[in-house]
Amino acid sequence: MPDRKTIGFLFIEGFADWEYGLLAASAVEWFVARAVSVTPEGKPVTGISGFRLTPDRSASVDENTDLDAVAVIGSDQWAGKAPPDISELLAAVARRGGVVGGICAGTLALARAGMFENARHTSNGRDWIKHHETGYAGEGNYQDVPYAVADGRIVSAPGSAHGTFALAFLQTLYPEKGGDLAQMRTLFAKEYAEAS
């Protein structure tokens, strides 16, 4: 399949289990993407649930030349004292025109890598991101909204917005698939409308 996209899902210790499932499964099932799991050193990590994830590869730039996109999944460790530096991988994917996304505390990795310098973005709150990454490039582009924001090839979302993160990420990666994405949006919206 020549147009098959490869998406790297980047996990660190204590990753938020609910933040990647909808995006990963939708990308593979609906768009025939290839999803690969990535950790900074290629070592297993454990999620908040206690589930252990053995990655496909490390975050080395050389191991990830095939990525069309990368999604950085949240973890409290991103806000810790010594978070991993994945800036080189994010910059490499961005340089070749790939999609770079972050959800919840994963947005801190994007801020540190300068991904928000020229992109509107969101996170877990304006005060939250400023507290953890004071004076980051693009701070003035922050959008204080409860849903995902896509600007160019950069996608960001608060941790509570995994549904809109999945949609915005896929819309950015597959702009030609408007009909499929509209169907997906309707399906997601129906769940919330009927539950209210």
C-alpha positions as semicolon CSV with decimal commas, in nm:
position;residue;x (nm);y (nm);z (nm)
1;M;0,000;0,000;0,000
2;P;0,192;0,305;-0,121
3;D;-0,022;0,559;0,069
4;R;-0,020;0,369;0,400
5;K;0,087;0,607;0,680
6;T;0,300;0,511;0,978
7;I;0,221;0,673;1,313
8;G;0,455;0,651;1,609
9;F;0,295;0,656;1,954
10;L;0,549;0,776;2,205
11;F;0,509;0,643;2,560
12;I;0,703;0,701;2,880
13;E;0,667;0,552;3,228
14;G;0,324;0,619;3,379
15;F;0,157;0,686;3,043
16;A;-0,214;0,766;3,041
17;D;-0,382;0,456;2,904
18;W;-0,697;0,631;2,778
19;E;-0,519;0,893;2,566
20;Y;-0,398;0,684;2,273
21;G;-0,649;0,402;2,220
22;L;-0,910;0,586;2,019
23;L;-0,652;0,743;1,789
24;A;-0,448;0,426;1,740
25;A;-0,744;0,197;1,679
26;S;-0,925;0,445;1,451
27;A;-0,611;0,509;1,245
28;V;-0,550;0,137;1,192
29;E;-0,912;0,022;1,150
30;W;-1,056;0,311;0,946
31;F;-0,752;0,448;0,764
32;V;-0,529;0,139;0,734
33;A;-0,243;0,318;0,908
34;R;0,045;0,134;1,067
35;A;0,080;0,212;1,439
36;V;0,416;0,160;1,612
37;S;0,494;0,200;1,980
38;V;0,799;0,404;2,075
39;T;0,972;0,469;2,408
40;P;1,272;0,698;2,459
41;E;1,523;0,414;2,503
42;G;1,325;0,129;2,350
43;K;1,260;-0,021;2,694
44;P;0,925;-0,140;2,833
45;V;0,713;0,109;3,029
46;T;0,408;0,073;3,254
47;G;0,088;0,274;3,219
48;I;-0,127;0,422;3,493
49;S;-0,341;0,106;3,479
50;G;-0,040;-0,111;3,552
51;F;-0,041;-0,255;3,199
52;R;0,311;-0,308;3,068
53;L;0,397;-0,199;2,716
54;T;0,693;-0,345;2,526
55;P;0,773;-0,097;2,246
56;D;0,848;-0,168;1,884
57;R;1,145;0,071;1,889
58;S;1,329;0,354;2,060
59;A;1,288;0,727;1,994
60;S;1,615;0,741;1,801
61;V;1,582;0,950;1,486
62;D;1,755;0,675;1,285
63;E;1,496;0,414;1,390
64;N;1,204;0,637;1,294
65;T;1,275;0,762;0,943
66;D;0,950;0,599;0,827
67;L;0,719;0,798;1,057
68;D;0,457;1,015;0,887
69;A;0,337;1,130;1,229
70;V;0,413;1,103;1,598
71;A;0,172;1,129;1,892
72;V;0,323;1,202;2,233
73;I;0,107;1,042;2,502
74;G;0,072;1,207;2,842
75;S;0,232;1,100;3,169
76;D;0,304;1,284;3,493
77;Q;0,671;1,213;3,418
78;W;0,667;1,482;3,145
79;A;0,613;1,734;3,424
80;G;0,875;1,572;3,649
81;K;1,228;1,683;3,727
82;A;1,406;1,487;3,452
83;P;1,170;1,419;3,161
84;P;1,317;1,250;2,856
85;D;1,428;1,476;2,572
86;I;1,261;1,370;2,249
87;S;1,315;1,702;2,070
88;E;1,532;1,552;1,795
89;L;1,264;1,301;1,696
90;L;0,986;1,563;1,697
91;A;1,198;1,804;1,493
92;A;1,289;1,529;1,241
93;V;0,923;1,434;1,187
94;A;0,823;1,802;1,156
95;R;1,108;1,878;0,909
96;R;0,984;1,616;0,668
97;G;0,627;1,750;0,685
98;G;0,491;1,494;0,929
99;V;0,223;1,551;1,190
100;V;0,345;1,611;1,545
101;G;0,085;1,578;1,820
102;G;0,078;1,584;2,197
103;I;-0,197;1,524;2,449
104;C;-0,210;1,618;2,817
105;A;0,141;1,641;2,965
106;G;0,275;1,518;2,632
107;T;0,224;1,878;2,517
108;L;0,519;1,974;2,740
109;A;0,750;1,772;2,514
110;L;0,621;1,969;2,214
111;A;0,670;2,300;2,397
112;R;1,029;2,205;2,488
113;A;1,099;2,112;2,126
114;G;0,974;2,451;2,000
115;M;0,677;2,300;1,814
116;F;0,441;2,574;1,941
117;E;0,655;2,869;1,834
118;N;0,436;2,936;1,528
119;A;0,134;2,720;1,607
120;R;-0,187;2,775;1,797
121;H;-0,207;2,505;2,062
122;T;-0,369;2,394;2,385
123;S;-0,286;2,180;2,687
124;N;-0,421;2,119;3,037
125;G;-0,476;2,490;3,096
126;R;-0,281;2,811;3,035
127;D;-0,153;2,833;3,394
128;W;-0,065;2,462;3,396
129;I;0,159;2,471;3,090
130;K;0,319;2,802;3,193
131;H;0,393;2,659;3,538
132;H;0,571;2,358;3,392
133;E;0,740;2,526;3,094
134;T;0,786;2,894;3,177
135;G;0,848;3,120;2,879
136;Y;0,831;2,851;2,612
137;A;0,845;2,962;2,247
138;G;0,494;3,036;2,125
139;E;0,338;3,089;2,468
140;G;0,122;3,366;2,317
141;N;-0,035;3,116;2,075
142;Y;-0,205;2,926;2,358
143;Q;-0,578;2,859;2,311
144;D;-0,768;2,808;2,637
145;V;-1,019;2,550;2,509
146;P;-1,132;2,205;2,631
147;Y;-1,081;2,033;2,294
148;A;-0,794;1,958;2,056
149;V;-0,636;2,232;1,847
150;A;-0,467;2,171;1,511
151;D;-0,255;2,436;1,342
152;G;-0,061;2,339;1,034
153;R;0,088;1,999;1,112
154;I;0,085;2,046;1,494
155;V;-0,196;1,896;1,705
156;S;-0,244;1,939;2,079
157;A;-0,510;1,853;2,335
158;P;-0,582;1,849;2,707
159;G;-0,587;1,506;2,868
160;S;-0,968;1,505;2,883
161;A;-1,000;1,545;2,505
162;H;-0,887;1,213;2,358
163;G;-1,186;1,210;2,119
164;T;-1,114;1,546;1,958
165;F;-0,741;1,468;1,969
166;A;-0,804;1,156;1,758
167;L;-1,021;1,350;1,513
168;A;-0,790;1,651;1,480
169;F;-0,484;1,429;1,442
170;L;-0,648;1,218;1,172
171;Q;-0,787;1,524;0,991
172;T;-0,437;1,669;0,981
173;L;-0,282;1,343;0,861
174;Y;-0,562;1,258;0,614
175;P;-0,708;1,589;0,487
176;E;-0,844;1,411;0,179
177;K;-1,063;1,180;0,392
178;G;-1,323;1,441;0,490
179;G;-1,622;1,209;0,443
180;D;-1,478;0,935;0,662
181;L;-1,379;1,187;0,928
182;A;-1,726;1,345;0,926
183;Q;-1,874;0,998;0,981
184;M;-1,633;0,940;1,267
185;R;-1,723;1,277;1,424
186;T;-2,095;1,195;1,400
187;L;-2,039;0,858;1,565
188;F;-1,848;1,017;1,855
189;A;-2,102;1,298;1,897
190;K;-2,392;1,053;1,903
191;E;-2,248;0,878;2,209
192;Y;-2,243;1,203;2,409
193;A;-2,580;1,327;2,281
194;E;-2,757;1,005;2,377
195;A;-2,585;0,980;2,716
196;S;-2,688;1,335;2,821
